[in-house]
């Protein structure tokens, strides 16, 4: 690739990284808008079981496998993503520390608007599919009472968070940051990234989970979509809607609902909705 193409790819990675920090805007959506989504998915899926088998059993075949990987593309893109995540995490951390309810209101607007992307991908709206949507809503609401908050997560839970959050790269309308918000890991991971030196091992465990998740989750989602895409998407849509009870519950618990605070949260909510509508309009 030419240097100019590499730099453009790096900038696309940075844009994806910024969106990966914000619940509601998926980095995968940005990849689609910027024209690299298909190449990204193919590059990730090229890391197959046979690649690891050849590494240990067939060195000659492994070298051939490496030549078929789109490593240059992935490395430049990942560098751009990590650069903006590390720089942007400090800003998000500041906003959560000082304007928690306002920030979450903006995020909720993003998430609700993004849920329409999932709905638009559903082709059949029969009773069986809607039932899966209702089940997703109930599952999302139940998470607000099951998942602990304000507790330092274990390494295994952080690993699981990375494993699940990476699935957003393969799903329409769902962001990895929102998945972390559901799991009560979002604020913790923002703090980890913002203070990476003191929390390097947490970041490493999360990254390890994400790498393995990209390998396994992409195949699971592909299987579920082939089996019944509409039911899968209806469940995900319901899960997104139901899980909004988690940030809403936090806002209610800590907010003094003065006229100024209420008005500001409504405006930020609307801005979140508008932003997603504008971003998605470029992808059509």
C-alpha positions in Angstrom: 0.0 0.0 0.0 1.1 3.6 -0.7 2.0 5.9 2.2 -1.0 8.1 1.5 -3.3 5.0 1.5 -1.7 3.8 4.8 -2.3 7.2 6.4 -5.9 7.3 5.2 -6.4 3.8 6.6 -4.9 5.0 9.9 -7.4 7.9 10.0 -10.2 5.5 9.4 -9.0 3.4 12.3 -8.9 6.5 14.5 -12.5 7.4 13.6 -13.5 3.8 14.5 -11.6 4.1 17.8 -13.5 7.3 18.7 -16.8 5.6 18.0 -15.8 2.5 19.9 -15.5 4.6 23.0 -19.1 5.9 22.8 -22.1 3.6 23.5 -24.4 3.9 20.6 -22.1 4.4 17.6 -20.5 1.2 16.4 -17.0 1.1 15.0 -18.4 -1.5 12.7 -20.8 1.1 11.3 -18.0 3.5 10.7 -16.1 0.7 8.9 -19.1 0.2 6.7 -19.5 3.9 5.9 -15.8 4.3 5.1 -15.8 1.3 2.8 -13.6 -1.1 4.7 -16.2 -3.3 6.5 -16.1 -6.3 4.2 -12.3 -6.3 4.1 -12.2 -6.0 7.9 -14.5 -9.0 8.4 -12.6 -11.1 5.9 -9.3 -10.2 7.5 -10.5 -11.2 10.9 -12.2 -14.4 9.7 -9.0 -15.4 7.9 -7.5 -16.3 11.3 -8.9 -19.9 11.3 -8.2 -23.0 13.3 -6.1 -24.3 10.4 -3.7 -21.4 10.8 -2.9 -22.3 14.4 -2.7 -26.0 13.5 -0.2 -25.3 10.7 1.9 -23.1 13.1 2.6 -26.2 15.2 2.4 -29.0 12.7 3.2 -27.6 9.2 5.7 -24.7 9.1 5.7 -24.6 5.3 1.9 -24.3 5.1 2.0 -21.8 7.9 4.2 -19.5 5.8 1.8 -19.8 2.9 -1.1 -19.0 5.3 0.6 -15.9 6.5 0.9 -14.6 3.0 -2.8 -14.9 2.6 -3.5 -12.8 5.7 -4.3 -9.1 5.3 -1.8 -8.3 8.2 -0.7 -4.9 6.9 -4.3 -3.7 6.7 -5.1 -5.0 10.2 -2.0 -3.6 11.8 -2.4 -0.1 10.5 -6.2 -0.1 11.3 -5.6 -1.4 14.8 -2.9 1.2 15.4 -5.4 4.0 14.5 -8.1 2.5 16.7 -5.8 2.2 19.7 -4.4 5.7 19.2 -7.8 7.4 19.4 -9.0 5.1 22.2 -6.0 5.9 24.4 -6.3 9.6 23.7 -10.1 9.8 23.9 -10.5 7.7 27.1 -9.2 10.6 29.2 -12.0 12.9 27.8 -14.7 10.4 28.5 -13.3 9.8 32.0 -13.5 13.5 32.7 -17.1 13.8 31.4 -18.2 10.8 33.5 -16.5 12.2 36.6 -18.0 15.7 36.3 -21.1 15.4 34.1 -22.3 11.9 34.7 -26.0 12.3 34.1 -25.5 14.6 31.1 -23.1 12.2 29.5 -25.3 9.2 30.0 -28.3 11.1 28.6 -26.3 11.7 25.5 -25.4 8.0 25.3 -29.0 6.9 25.7 -30.0 9.1 22.7 -27.2 7.4 20.7 -28.3 3.9 21.8 -32.1 4.4 21.1 -31.4 5.9 17.6 -28.9 3.0 16.9 -31.6 0.4 17.7 -33.4 1.5 14.6 -30.5 0.1 12.6 -31.2 -3.4 14.0 -34.9 -3.0 13.3 -34.2 -2.0 9.7 -32.3 -5.2 9.2 -35.2 -7.4 10.2 -37.3 -8.6 7.3 -40.0 -10.6 9.0 -42.2 -9.3 11.8 -44.3 -12.3 12.7 -45.4 -13.3 16.2 -42.5 -15.8 16.8 -39.9 -13.2 16.0 -41.6 -10.6 18.1 -41.6 -13.1 21.0 -37.8 -13.2 20.8 -37.8 -9.4 21.0 -39.9 -9.5 24.2 -37.6 -12.1 25.6 -34.7 -9.9 24.8 -36.3 -6.9 26.6 -36.9 -9.0 29.7 -33.3 -10.3 29.6 -32.0 -6.7 29.3 -34.2 -5.5 32.2 -33.1 -8.4 34.4 -29.4 -7.5 33.9 -30.0 -4.3 35.8 -30.7 -6.4 38.9 -28.2 -9.2 38.3 -25.0 -7.4 37.3 -23.2 -5.9 40.3 -22.3 -2.2 40.2 -19.5 -0.2 41.9 -17.5 -3.4 42.5 -14.0 -3.8 41.1 -14.4 -6.6 38.6 -12.3 -9.8 38.6 -9.7 -10.5 35.8 -12.0 -13.3 34.5 -15.0 -10.8 34.2 -12.8 -8.3 32.4 -11.6 -11.1 30.0 -15.3 -12.0 29.4 -16.2 -8.4 28.8 -13.5 -8.1 26.1 -14.7 -11.4 24.6 -18.3 -10.3 24.4 -17.8 -6.6 23.5 -15.8 -7.4 20.3 -19.0 -9.1 18.9 -20.3 -5.6 18.2 -17.9 -5.4 15.3 -20.0 -8.0 13.6 -23.5 -6.8 14.6 -25.5 -3.9 13.1 -26.6 -1.2 15.5 -24.7 -2.4 18.6 -21.5 -0.9 20.0 -18.9 -2.6 22.1 -19.1 0.3 24.5 -22.8 -0.3 25.0 -22.1 -4.0 25.8 -19.6 -2.9 28.4 -22.2 -0.4 29.8 -24.7 -3.3 30.2 -22.0 -5.4 32.0 -21.2 -2.4 34.3 -17.6 -2.5 32.9 -17.7 0.7 30.8 -16.6 3.2 33.4 -14.1 0.8 34.8 -12.5 0.2 31.4 -12.5 3.9 30.6 -10.5 4.4 33.8 -8.2 1.5 32.9 -7.4 3.0 29.5 -7.1 6.5 30.9 -4.5 5.2 33.4 -2.9 2.5 31.3 0.4 2.4 33.1 -1.2 1.6 36.5 -3.7 -0.8 35.0 -1.7 -2.5 32.2 -2.6 -6.0 33.2 -6.4 -5.3 33.2 -6.0 -3.8 29.7 -4.0 -6.8 28.5 -6.6 -9.3 29.9 -9.4 -7.3 28.2 -7.4 -7.3 24.9 -6.8 -11.0 25.1 -10.5 -11.6 25.6 -11.3 -9.3 22.6 -8.8 -11.2 20.3 -10.3 -14.6 21.2 -13.8 -13.2 21.0 -13.2 -11.9 17.5 -12.1 -15.4 16.5 -15.0 -17.3 18.1 -17.9 -14.8 18.2 -17.7 -14.0 14.5 -18.3 -17.7 13.8 -21.1 -17.9 16.4 -22.9 -14.9 14.9 -22.5 -16.2 11.4 -24.1 -19.5 12.6 -27.0 -17.8 14.3 -27.6 -15.5 11.3 -27.7 -18.5 8.9 -30.0 -20.4 11.3 -32.5 -17.6 11.8 -31.3 -14.0 11.3 -34.7 -12.4 12.1 -35.1 -14.1 15.5 -31.5 -13.3 16.4 -31.9 -9.6 15.5 -35.2 -9.3 17.3 -33.6 -10.7 20.5 -30.7 -8.3 20.1 -33.1 -5.4 19.6 -35.1 -6.3 22.7 -31.8 -6.7 24.6 -30.7 -3.2 23.7 -34.1 -1.7 24.7 -34.3 -3.6 27.9 -30.7 -3.0 28.9 -31.3 0.8 28.8 -32.8 0.3 32.2 -29.2 0.1 33.5 -28.0 3.7 32.6 -31.5 5.0 33.3 -31.4 3.4 36.8 -28.1 5.1 37.4 -29.3 8.5 36.3 -32.4 8.3 38.6 -30.2 7.3 41.6 -27.8 10.2 41.4 -29.5 13.1 39.6 -31.1 16.2 41.2 -33.9 16.8 38.7 -33.9 20.6 38.6 -35.4 22.4 35.6 -31.8 23.1 34.3 -30.6 19.5 34.7 -33.8 18.0 33.2 -33.7 20.4 30.2 -30.0 19.8 29.6 -30.4 16.0 29.7 -33.3 16.3 27.2 -31.2 18.4 24.8 -28.3 16.0 25.0 -30.6 13.1 24.5 -31.9 14.7 21.3 -28.4 15.5 20.1 -27.4 11.9 20.6 -30.4 10.8 18.4 -29.5 13.4 15.7 -25.9 12.4 15.6 -26.7 8.7 14.9 -29.2 9.7 12.2 -26.6 11.9 10.5 -23.8 9.3 10.7 -26.1 6.6 9.4 -27.3 8.8 6.5 -23.8 8.7 5.1 -23.8 5.0 5.0 -26.9 4.8 2.7 
